Amino acid sequence: MNNNPKNILVCVAWPYVNGSPHLGHIAGMSIPADIFARYHRLIGNKVAMVSGSDMHGTPVTLLANDLGVTPEEISLKYHKIWSKSLLDMNFLYDLYTNTHTENHMKIVQDIFKVLLEKNLLEIREQLMPYSITENIFLSDRLVEGECPCGNNDKARGDQCEVCGRTLDPADLKNIRSKRDGSIPEFRKTSHYFLKLSEMQNEIKEWIENKDGWRQNVKNQSLSFINEGLKDRAITRD
Ligand SMILES: [Zn+2]
């Protein structure tokens, strides 16, 4: 008997539903979370393991465009396949939902409105890669090029897998579209930026006062903050 049960929230990564799950998804996201959750249930803690399908990612929209159907059709089709596969493989999600529910829409809009009211969002212009062949803005994951570290000529526009640094598409040399290899041009577009830099001290204090976090997790989070948090766009074309 566990006389002092803890509440354990296990947040598993939300997959883009532009295809069926494969072994990489299962090994990388579901198995480690499921083992962790089962362990805590076994020792009597109260566990909520939650996740869901990301119905609104760019990959869904692009696949829908390619097939000439709506993003809703694609995402609903693959959400069903994902839900059934996770169940068939015996993963114990307490909730597996998706981003197309009334509840999700309401919560996202509530968070957005609160941030806006608190003056933590700001519309700013930025230069983003634009595909001339497809007439679309390319999100950071849809471009690749050489990372400034010099050790990766296939770094994505958001992150370099080799040196681990966070990137912006503009940091990449020899940038190209991952969709068709064409060279994008940079065009101006406006987006809402979350003013992370203004929250830096508060977040730092919050992390420093956490007990129960592993020291290396704490150190890594703090080193991010000490490098200086950058404001980030939270909307997309
Ligand atoms: Zn790099």
Residues whose N, C-alpha, C, O or C-beta is under 5 A from the ligand:
A	BS01	ZN	C147 C149 N152 C160 V162 C163
